[in-house]
Amino acid sequence: MRLHERAGGIVIAQVHGELTIGVEPLLGRQLNDLWGRPGLRALVVDVAEVGFCDSIGLGELIGVYNRCQVHQISFALAGAAGMLARLLDITGLHAVFVTFPDAAVAAEHLAADSEAER
């Protein structure tokens, strides 16, 4: 996973590979340093390069979403396609997560929202 910081307190977490148990450190642990970061307003989890996601990976995304809610950080999921998009539809999470076709569109939208709140 790579983190990219954008203006306006937006961080993009670019996830690649598989979101499954044992493949790599769990997503939530990798993002632990973000939760207390001053000025963090939004987190975009870019899953465009995720090839497979099982129930453990889906649970990790839900956990990150919940942490964002607790810390009043906007959450967006970007690039969900194929199997992951279908999984979001089947579970009803497409109605919970704010989704965007890609991380650039998500960051642009969240930056505009951030400006409107000021």
N, C-alpha and C positions, 0 to 999 in steps of 0.2 A: 504494500500500500504506500502511496505517495501522497503527501499533503501539499496543497498549493494555497497560499494565502492571497486573497484578493482585497482590494480596497473596500472600505465600509464594513470591516469585521466579518468578512465571508471567508470560510475555509472550504476548499474542495478536497475531499478524501477520495482519491482515485484508487479503486479496488480492482485487483486483477486476479485471474486464476479461478479458484473455486472457493465458495463459501460453505465449507463443510467442516466437521469436527476433525481435528488432527492435521489439516493441511497446512495451516499457518496459524500464528497466534490469533486468538479470537479478536474480532473487530473492536469490541468494546474496550479490551485492554490496550489496544494500539491507540485508541483515542482518549485514554484517561487524562493525558496532559492538557487536553483542550478545555475540560469542564471548568476550570478555575481561571481561564485566560481572560484578562480584562479586555473589554471591547468586542468580544466574540458575539456576533449578532445572528449568524446563520451558518449552518453546516449543510453542504451538498455532498451526498454520498453518490459518487459516480460508479455505476456498476456496468458500464458499457463493455468492459473487458472481463466480466465474470462469465465463465463458461458453464458453471453448474452451481446450483444452490439447493441444499437440502433443508430439512426442518431445523437443523442446528443453525445454519446460516440465516434462515428466515428469522429465527429467534434472536440472533445477533442484531439484525436490522431493527427489529422491534425494540430491543434493549437500547440501542442508540437513539431511536426515536423517543423513547420514554425519558432517557437522560436529558435530551434536548428540551423536552417539555418541562421537566423539573427545573432546569436552569434558564428557562425562558429564552431559548435559542430556537430560531426557525430551523426546520428540517425539510430537506427536499431530497428526493431520490431521482437520479438522472441516468438515462441510458438503458433503462430496463427494457429488454426485448426478448423475444423467443420464449424459452422455457421459464425464465424469471418473470416476464410479464404475465404469462399464463398462471404461474403460481400466485402472483399478486391478485389476479382476477378470481381464481378459485377460492382463495382464503378471504376475499373481501378487503384485503389491505390496499387495493387500488383506491378505495374510498377513504382510507385513513391517511396514507402518505400523499403528500403533494409531489407529483411526478412531472418531469420534463424530458423532452427527447434527448437532450445532452446537457453537459455541465455548463457550457457557455450560456445557453439560454436560461438555465436555472440561476446562475450567478447574476445575470443581467436583470432578471425578474426580481430577485431578492434584493439587489442593490436599489432598484426603483422603489420597492416596498420600504426599504430602510430610509430612503430619502423622504418618502411621504410621511413617515412617522415623526420626523424631526420637526 
